[in-house]
Amino acid sequence: MTPEAGRRGGVEKQAVLLVAGLADLAVSTLGTAVGTVRGLLRRSDTAELASEVEHELMARGRLVLDRYAAVPPAHLETLARHVLDRKSTDDV
C-alpha cells in the first residue's frame, strides 16, 4: 500500500464518518422535534399557544425588517457631521 492510498482511504473514511454523524444528528433532532410537537398537540390550550406563537413571530419579523430594511445614513452626510462636530469642539 502506497502512502497516497493510505491517505485517500483516510480521507474517504473521515468523509463517511462525518456523513454518518450528521445523519445521526439529523435523526435525533427530528425525533426530538416530533416529540415536542406531540406534546404541544396534547395541550388543552393549543389555540392560545398558537396565538402567542403567531404574535411572537410577527414581533420577530418586525425586528428583522427594522434591522435590515432601514436605509443607513449617507456616507458623505456622516462625514460632514463628524467635521461639524470637530469644528464645534475646536472652537470651544
N, C-alpha and C positions, 0 to 999 in steps of 0.2 A: 504494500500500500504506500503510495507516494504521499508526501506531506500535503499536497494540494487536495488530494482525495479526502484525507482526514479532515481538513478544514471545511471542505464543501459539505461533507457529511455532518460536521458540527453545526454549520450554519443552517442546513436543512432541518436538523434535529431541533435547533433552537426555534426555528420558524414553526414547526409542528407543535412544540410545547407552548409557544406563545398563542397560537390559534386555539389550542385546546383550553388554555387558561382563560382566554377571552370568551370562548363559548360557555365554559362553566360559570363565569361571572354573569353572562347574559341570562343563562337559565336560572340561576339563583335570584337574580334581580327580578326577573319576570315572575318567578314563584312568589316572591315577597309582595310584588305589586298585586298579583291576583288575590293573595290572602288579604291584603288591605282593602281591596275593592269588595270582597265578600263580606268583610267586617262592616264596611260602610253601608252595604245594602241591607244588612240586618238591623240597622239602627231604626228607631221609631221616628226620629226627626230628620229623615233623609231630605225632605223638601226644604226644610230650614237650612240644613247643611249645604245643600246645592245653592241656595240663595246667597249664603255667606261666601261660598267659593266664587260665585259669579261677581259679587261686589269686590272681593279681593283681587280677582283677575283684572277687573276693569280699573281698579286703582293702580295696579302694577302697570297696566297698559298706558295709563295717563303719565305715570312717572317715566316710562321708557320714551314715550313720544316727546315729553318735555325735555328730556335729557338729550335726545339725538335729533329732534326736528327743529330745535331752536337754532336760529342763524347766529353764528358768532359775530362779534363786532368786527368791523372792517379793520384790516391791519394798519392802514395809514391813520385811521382815526385813533386807534390805540396808541400809536407812536406820537401823534400830535398831543394827546392828553398827557403822556409822560413828559413831553417837552414843556408843556404849560405848567405841570406840577413842579418840574425842576426850576423853571424860571421864577415861579412864585416863592419857592423856598430860598432861592438865591437872593431875591430882592429883600427878604426879611432880615 
